[in-house]
Amino acid sequence: MLDLDHPQGFHDAFGREASDAVLRELSMFLQENSRYGGDGFMLILPEASLDSTGQPAEQLREGIKHLRVQWRQYLWE
Protein backbone atom coordinates (compact mmCIF):
# COMPACT_ATOMS: atom_id res chain seq x y z
CA MET A 1 0.00 0.00 0.00
CA LEU A 2 1.28 3.47 -0.84
CA ASP A 3 0.83 6.53 1.32
CA LEU A 4 1.61 10.12 0.36
CA ASP A 5 3.67 12.17 2.81
CA HIS A 6 2.22 15.46 4.07
CA PRO A 7 -0.76 15.83 1.69
CA GLN A 8 -2.60 18.17 4.08
CA GLY A 9 0.21 20.73 4.05
CA PHE A 10 0.20 20.74 0.26
CA HIS A 11 -3.60 21.01 0.24
CA ASP A 12 -3.51 23.91 2.71
CA ALA A 13 -0.85 25.75 0.70
CA PHE A 14 -2.30 25.28 -2.80
CA GLY A 15 -5.93 24.25 -2.37
CA ARG A 16 -8.11 21.36 -3.37
CA GLU A 17 -7.83 21.77 -7.13
CA ALA A 18 -4.03 21.57 -6.96
CA SER A 19 -4.19 18.56 -4.64
CA ASP A 20 -6.60 16.87 -7.05
CA ALA A 21 -4.22 17.59 -9.95
CA VAL A 22 -1.38 15.86 -8.09
CA LEU A 23 -3.58 12.86 -7.24
CA ARG A 24 -4.75 12.58 -10.86
CA GLU A 25 -1.16 12.64 -12.13
CA LEU A 26 -0.10 10.08 -9.55
CA SER A 27 -3.10 7.91 -10.45
CA MET A 28 -2.22 8.00 -14.14
CA PHE A 29 1.38 7.07 -13.34
CA LEU A 30 0.31 4.17 -11.15
CA GLN A 31 -2.29 3.00 -13.64
CA GLU A 32 0.41 2.81 -16.28
CA ASN A 33 2.91 1.17 -13.93
CA SER A 34 0.90 -0.89 -11.45
CA ARG A 35 -2.56 -2.02 -10.46
CA TYR A 36 -4.63 0.09 -8.10
CA GLY A 37 -7.99 0.02 -6.41
CA GLY A 38 -10.28 1.93 -4.09
CA ASP A 39 -9.14 5.25 -2.73
CA GLY A 40 -5.70 3.85 -1.96
CA PHE A 41 -3.09 2.37 -4.19
CA MET A 42 -1.90 -1.19 -3.91
CA LEU A 43 0.72 -3.08 -5.83
CA ILE A 44 -0.25 -6.59 -6.79
CA LEU A 45 2.79 -8.82 -7.20
CA PRO A 46 1.34 -12.33 -7.39
CA GLU A 47 3.66 -15.09 -6.29
CA ALA A 48 6.48 -12.61 -5.65
CA SER A 49 8.77 -13.22 -2.72
CA LEU A 50 9.53 -10.43 -0.27
CA ASP A 51 13.11 -10.35 -1.58
CA SER A 52 11.98 -9.85 -5.18
CA THR A 53 9.68 -6.88 -4.49
CA GLY A 54 12.43 -4.40 -3.63
CA GLN A 55 13.42 -3.55 -7.19
CA PRO A 56 9.88 -2.94 -8.54
CA ALA A 57 9.07 -0.84 -5.47
CA GLU A 58 12.24 1.21 -5.96
CA GLN A 59 11.42 1.74 -9.64
CA LEU A 60 7.96 3.06 -8.72
CA ARG A 61 9.42 5.28 -5.99
CA GLU A 62 11.90 6.77 -8.47
CA GLY A 63 9.17 7.29 -11.08
CA ILE A 64 6.94 9.05 -8.56
CA LYS A 65 9.89 11.13 -7.36
CA HIS A 66 10.32 12.44 -10.92
CA LEU A 67 6.65 13.12 -11.63
CA ARG A 68 5.94 16.54 -13.10
CA VAL A 69 2.56 18.07 -12.31
CA GLN A 70 1.38 21.15 -14.20
CA TRP A 71 -1.55 23.03 -12.72
CA ARG A 72 -2.36 26.61 -13.68
CA GLN A 73 0.88 28.57 -13.39
CA TYR A 74 2.53 26.00 -11.12
CA LEU A 75 4.83 23.17 -12.09
CA TRP A 76 5.82 20.67 -9.40
CA GLU A 77 8.74 18.35 -9.98
Secondary structure, 3 states (H helix, E strand, C coil): CECCCCHHHHHHHHCHHHHHHHHHHHHHHHHHHCCCECCEECCCCCCCCCHHHHHHHHHHHHHHHCCCEEECCEEEC
